[in-house]
Amino acid sequence: MDSAHVDDVPTRYSDFAEFEVRQRTPVYLAWARGIADDPDTSALIASLPRIKRQPALFFASARHAGAPETEDYTAFREFVHAHWLDIEQIVLTHSTQTNEAKRCAVLLPFLSLLPGPLSLVEMGASAGLCLYPDRYAYQYTLDGGNPRELRPTGAGGLPPVLDCDLRDGVPLPRSLPEVVHRGGVDLSPIDPADTSSRAWLQSLIWPGQHAERGPRLEAALDIAAADPPQIIAGDLVENLETSVAACPAGSTPVVFHTAVLGYLEPPARTEFVRRVTELDCVWISVEGVTLLPDVAEQVPASIRRHKGIFVVAVNGRPLATAHGHGDWVRALDMP
């Protein structure tokens, strides 16, 4: 969605149900639809700060507090009202730092076109799991054809395999990039070795998706813990230049972010775009379809109407649409 700042709780939860979780997680679908029609529970959520009312954070916090993963909204509602103080505390002290390594499968086709070696700088890096595109294995399916694999060489253990559909002409990456620097910025960086932080990241996985995403998350966290990235704690706008300045000479700095700018107020987004476009770097954004106005203007109107779709843009030019968690990426037919 375009923004994590929630003013109208029922409308936001209705949109979350219809555009983000329908046909993906029945539990969250039932919860979101229930809240949209439940004034009392909506009022509880509305008592939270705007940035803390977002469905993914509220639902993860409820589950972290012990809410049963049931499609019975009445049972969920009873748990929320009985355990509101516990849920509220979790909401206020945590954030939706979803760190889905599979988003690297969306980034890789575009990273592989850049001259190496690469210095990766992620905005809103969380535990930094998207800073290791060279450490994961990939299984790409091109327009419904036979799967094609890419695997890192010389890596110990078994890397997680990221499967992704490449559609409508997105190029198959020929090789994994050479990465010489992994850095970024996050308001509250997550230590990939910290047990409690790992448990919270597991709570952010949507119900019904743990069998696939849970083991992948653990494997990616192990990779990051063995070679931690250089993540600055602070505001991503104010620390942008400093994070890029840490890139070693002779490398191509790549500033990227996935589903992050929605957490900024519009003026801060505008300032970030101004600053990043003035830097000597490649800028890759993977954000909600209308989040960046200059990018949205270049996308066909028929696509802009699809809330929940992400757009991959390189240096402000939209090149593809993508699934939010990396299941597929589709080339845009641009003039």
C-alpha positions, 0 to 999 in steps of 0.5 A, a space after each residue: 500500500 502507499 502509506 503506513 500512516 493510518 488515519 481511517 482505520 476501517 477503510 485501511 483495514 478493508 483495503 488491506 483485506 481486499 488488496 493485500 491479503 485476499 487469496 494469500 492468508 485467510 486468517 488476516 483476511 478474516 481479521 481485517 474484514 472483521 475490524 473494518 466492520 467493528 467500531 469498538 476494535 477500530 477505536 482501540 487501534 485508532 488510539 495508537 499513533 498513526 504509524 502504529 495502526 497499520 494492519 501488519 504491525 497490529 496483527 503481528 503484535 497480537 500473534 506475538 502476544 499469543 493470539 490464536 491463528 484462527 479465521 474466527 474473528 469473534 475469537 480473535 476480537 475477544 483475545 484483543 480486548 482481553 489482552 489489549 495492554 500487552 498488545 499495545 505495549 508490543 505495538 509501541 515498542 516494535 515495528 514492521 521490519 519485515 525482512 524478506 530475503 526473497 525480495 533479492 529475487 526481484 532485485 537481482 535481474 537489475 543488479 546483474 546489469 550493473 558494472 561491478 563490484 557493487 556496494 549495496 546500501 539499503 534504506 530501512 535495512 532491518 537485519 540487512 537480509 536483502 544485502 546478500 543477493 550473492 549469498 542466496 541460490 535462485 530458481 527462476 521460471 521464465 514465462 512459465 518455462 522450465 526453472 533455471 537455477 543460479 547458485 553461489 560458488 564457494 559458500 559453506 552450507 546450503 543457502 536458501 533457494 529463492 524461487 521467482 517467476 520472471 514475466 514478460 521479458 524480465 532478463 534472467 540474471 547471468 551471474 551473481 554480483 560481486 558485492 564488496 560492501 553491505 551497508 545501510 540505514 535503519 531507525 532501529 537496526 536488528 541484530 541478526 544474532 539476537 534471539 528475541 529479534 529473530 522471534 519478532 521477525 518470525 511473528 511478522 510472517 503471515 499465518 499460513 506462510 511459515 512452512 516456506 518463509 520461516 526456514 528461509 528467514 532463519 537461514 538468511 539470518 544465519 548468513 547475516 550473523 556470520 558477516 554483519 552489514 554496516 547499518 547506521 542507526 538513524 533517520 534514512 533521509 538524514 543519514 543517506 549521504 553518510 551511508 553512501 560515503 562509506 562505499 569503497 572507491 572503485 565500486 558501484 554504489 547502489 542505494 535501494 529500498 523495498 516497501 520502506 518509503 511508505 513509512 515516511 511522511 510525504 515531505 520526507 519522501 520528497 526530500 529523500 528523492 531529491 537527495 538520492 538523485 543528487 548522489 553519484 549512485 544507482 538508485 533502485 526503488 521497489 515501492 507501492 505503485 503510487 508512492 513516488 509521484 514521478 514514478 507513478 506518472 510513468 506507469 500506465 493508468 491501468 496498473 496504478 489502479 491495482 493497490 498492493 502492486 509494487 513498481 521496480 524503478 531504476 534511477 526513477 524510471 519504472 521498469 517492472 512491477 513486482 509481488 511484495 514478497 518476491 514471488 514474481 516480477 513482470 517487465 513493464 511495456 514502457 514507451 
